[in-house]
Amino acid sequence: MTSLPGGDSAQQPDHQALACARCGTTARELPLTWTCSVEGGTRRYFCDACARENIRAIEGRLDSDWW
């Protein structure tokens, strides 16, 4: 289990690989460099490459309190 900011935790069954919601890159365990987003009540993961390419769009969704 990997602890995420805000006290949330990410749990993935051992038999299920994580996949980037944008490019489909897979990982057996949640890499520390990946980004997690909850959209429409569904947790989505983005690999470090996709997160870097889209960081401005990701940050643009945050309330100004988080800047």
Backbone torsions as a table, in degrees:
resi	resn	phi	psi	omega
1	MET	NA	131.7	178.7
2	THR	-107.8	128.0	-179.9
3	SER	-81.6	133.6	179.9
4	LEU	-112.0	159.1	178.7
5	PRO	-54.8	145.6	179.1
6	GLY	86.5	8.6	177.1
7	GLY	82.0	0.7	179.0
8	ASP	-76.7	158.1	176.5
9	SER	-133.2	149.8	179.1
10	ALA	-107.2	122.3	177.7
11	GLN	-123.7	128.1	177.4
12	GLN	-127.6	134.2	175.6
13	PRO	-59.1	145.8	-178.2
14	ASP	-58.4	-29.7	-175.7
15	HIS	-86.4	-6.0	-176.4
16	GLN	-111.1	123.8	178.1
17	ALA	-82.6	149.2	173.5
18	LEU	-80.8	147.7	177.3
19	ALA	-132.6	138.6	175.8
20	CYS	-64.6	130.3	-178.0
21	ALA	-70.0	-14.8	-178.8
22	ARG	-99.3	-52.1	-174.0
23	CYS	-108.1	-15.0	178.6
24	GLY	89.4	1.3	176.2
25	THR	-55.0	137.9	-177.9
26	THR	-112.0	156.9	176.4
27	ALA	-146.9	143.2	179.7
28	ARG	-73.5	-35.1	178.1
29	GLU	-127.0	158.8	-179.6
30	LEU	-70.4	110.0	177.8
31	PRO	-69.2	145.3	179.7
32	LEU	-63.5	-21.3	-176.3
33	THR	-87.0	-6.2	179.8
34	TRP	-81.5	156.2	179.2
35	THR	-106.9	142.7	177.9
36	CYS	-115.3	137.4	178.5
37	SER	-134.8	140.4	174.3
38	VAL	-106.4	115.8	-177.4
39	GLU	-127.3	120.5	-178.8
40	GLY	60.9	31.5	179.4
41	GLY	81.0	2.0	-179.8
42	THR	-111.3	130.8	177.6
43	ARG	-78.7	127.8	178.7
44	ARG	-124.5	141.0	-179.8
45	TYR	-111.7	144.2	178.3
46	PHE	-128.5	130.7	-179.3
47	CYS	-64.9	166.3	-177.5
48	ASP	-62.4	-35.0	179.6
49	ALA	-66.3	-46.2	179.1
50	CYS	-67.1	-38.9	178.2
51	ALA	-62.6	-44.1	178.8
52	ARG	-61.8	-42.9	-178.3
53	GLU	-66.5	-25.1	-173.6
54	ASN	-121.4	22.2	-174.2
55	ILE	-59.3	-37.8	179.9
56	ARG	-65.0	-39.6	177.8
57	ALA	-67.5	-38.5	178.9
58	ILE	-65.3	-48.6	179.9
59	GLU	-65.8	-31.8	179.9
60	GLY	-63.4	-18.8	179.7
61	ARG	-85.0	-12.8	-177.6
62	LEU	-79.2	145.2	172.3
63	ASP	-63.6	152.4	-179.0
64	SER	-61.8	-20.6	176.4
65	ASP	-61.4	-23.7	-176.8
66	TRP	-91.2	-6.3	-177.6
67	TRP	-74.2	NA	NA
